């Protein structure tokens, strides 16, 4: 009697950028009576639970290392329009609070409230080095604008007064008397803080400027892997750093492989890697996915290598993936000089 062949399990690819909030990642499975701090620990012990949380942090770092630098996820605050940048699809408390600048009382939150931070847009690169460079430039531009804002951003204008004027006739009269002849003056401290914290439009302009800067950097040989002259000491340090990076990468690969084994069954085999149908573009192309694609018009122009798409709508605070079968050229969202609304096509 011929032996029956065992069917191969179905293989499924998991996106590592979307797994950071999973419970199995936050608290990975660990065998009971595992030796922790020199003693076998029970699952109900505090030492076991603390070790499990720490293992979850290490596992999330290993998952993030797979696509580190290839994605920039941007969130904005519903109340203040503050903008923060993240290399992970989910927000981390320390990363968000580190980007908050003190502009006065109650301008820096005590903790991260995920109900007021919503996805804004995401930027996707082919080369991690290019993505990390863009991330650093975006952080620097945001910090510089908040610490040294342009005068026109914090100056009283007619438009500012029209927006702030109360609707009540009595209050409007008092308001006009207070601000009579003050056009061109600096705003009050509280109003200046609100104006500087509002980064929703300037963030889009920064992304456009950063991508334009990087075009020249790439043309000059940035991210090609070549370095200039290095001294003997510098070469020795570089070799030592590469050895440490290789050891760390091997350790992270083992953690990811262990998670794949824990998730897989006899019917389904899970692989954690960047999906083939990713957001990447050919060559040096860059893709930007928007929650509201009309926000792309905050920038005057976009480089030709940029392609725009739309994010899937989601109810939680974690940024979703791209909307399927939705993509258009950058020319459809350009706003050069004066913006004119697109007119509907006339039927023949």
Secondary structure by P-SEA (a helix, b strand, c coil): cbbbbbbbcbbbbbcccccccccccccccccccccccccccccccaaaaaaaaaaaaaaaaaaaaaccccbbbbbbbccccbbbbbccccccaaaaaaacccccccccccccccccccccbbbbbccaaaaaaaaaaaaaaaaaaaaccccccccccaaaaaaaccccaaaaaaaaaaacccccccccaaaaaaaaaccaaaaaaaaaaaaaaaaaaaaacccccccccccaaaaaaaaaaaaaaaaaaaaaaaaaaaaaaaaccccbbbbbccccccccccccbbbbbbcccccccccccccccbbbbbbccccccccccccccccccccccccccccccccccccc
